[in-house]
Amino acid sequence: MGVPICRHNHRRRGNRRSHNALENIMTVNCPKCKAVVLPHHVCKVCGTYNDRKVLKVEKRVEKALVKATATKQTSTDKK
């Protein structure tokens, strides 16, 4: 048999939900290119972390361009 439900007042409900408030996402500016980046993450624009080059962004940009042009060509071929 189920347990009978006891009604909680508005104050108790509000106290329980007090930790559910949304907070802003912390962001910092990249020291090299001044782009907005999450803290302790590699910058996706210039590919640096802690003043060191970590990613080769040029290859990623070229790959994205090739992929974008390929999808455009296939979408026009289907029509």
N, C-alpha and C positions, 0 to 999 in steps of 0.2 A: 504494500500500500504506500502511496506517496506521502511525502511530508507536507503538512499544511503550510501555505505561503503566508509569511508575516509581512505586512505592509511596511515599507521604509519611507520616511518622510523626505521632503525635498532637500533638506539640509544634508542628510546622510548620503543621498544620491549624488549631490553636488560634491561632497567631500571625496567620494569614491572616484568621480570623474575629473578631479582637479589635476591629475597627472596626464590626462589625455590631450592637453593643449598642444597645438602645433607650434613648432619653433622655426625660425629662419635658418636656412642652410648657410653654414659658415663658408665664406670664400675669401681668397686672397688674390692679389695681382702677381702675375709672373714677373720676377725681377728683370728678365731679359726683354720680353715682348709686351709686357703690361696687359696680357690677356687675363680674364677671370678664370681661376683654377681652384679646384678643391685643395685644401691644405694637405701636404705630404703626398701629392700625386704628381705624375709627370705632366708637363704642359703639352696639350695636344696640338698646339699651334706651332711651337718652335722645337718641341721634343727635348727640353732640358729639365733636369731635376737637380736641385742643390748646386746650381751653377756648373753642371756638367752635361754634356751632350749624351743623351741616353737613346733616343729614337732617331732613326733616319726618316725624317718627315718627307723628304723629297720623293722617296720611293712610295710612301703611302699616298701622297697626293697624285703621283702619276698613276698608281694602281686604281685609285678612285676615279680618275678621269677616264681611264680605259674602260672601267666597268660601267660608268655612266653612259658613255657613247655606245657601248655594246647594247645596253638595255634600250636605248633610244632607237637604235637600228632595228632591233628585233620587234619592238612595239610598232614601228612603222611598216615592217614587213608583214605583220599579221593583219593589218587593215586592208 
